[in-house]
């Protein structure tokens, strides 16, 4: 696929980690303040994305206002839990362990085609059960749910709508995976978390790159050209990227657009939500 498989960050994706960290911290502080929430509730998987958000949040509003929730299933690896617990210990934040294998098994058992549920379907069920759990805990802790999806995942649709794609706000959604790694090193995420293969723990041995048949450094460079630079696909291919891969990435972007937008509403009245009844998210109060 060209030399793009090199895992070292390329200059085009290099960031000023201190500046970006400051931007993310300010973003978190601002959005928490605007909601009036007392705490931030974070689903902590033991992976790099949620780890980075945990460190940024603790630095932004204090570890005492961060509640992490560990929600393993039967397919979750012991290492994931150990890494999540290491983060909790390092940050000194509050943590809750809420296994979701029982409700996941109950949901699966209630389905008429329970015997043919694929790992992908089960993974989507687990993601939505986790988000249900997080929003419940946010009510208990008077908190707000923070997102952990990175730009690479968001653009190709590698997320579960109303599952891990849901949140009140997301501080790392404009950072490609390679940039997430760079920022994680800067803020002190443990090396063993940064260096391990990204995985959603859908089944033993599952990895993001293996399941998606891509390598993040190459994927990020292609996404950067298609999305940020708005290059025609033929120009991207002309830079040495594999034609089939570029076309596949572009198709993933196209097919997952529905995950990045609110559901469309049929227009019947004079002012319709989402089309001509639009206000800033943080709408000012009237005096």
Buried (B, 14 or more C-beta within 10 A) or exposed (E): BEEBEEEEBBEEBEBEBEEBBBBBBEBBBEBBEEBEBEBBBBBBBBBBBBBBBBBBBBBBBEBEBBBBBBBBBEBBBEBBBEBBBBBBEBBEBBBBEBBBBEBBBEBBEEEEEEEEBEEEEBBBBBBBBBBBBBBEBBEEBEBBBBBBBBBBBBBBBBBBBEBBBBBBBBBBBBBBBBBBBBBBEBBEBBEEBBEBEBBBBBEEEBBBBEBBEBBBBBBBBBBBBBBEEEBEBEEBBEEEBBEEBBEBBBEBBEEBEEBBEEEEEEEEEEEBEEEEEEEEEEEEEEE
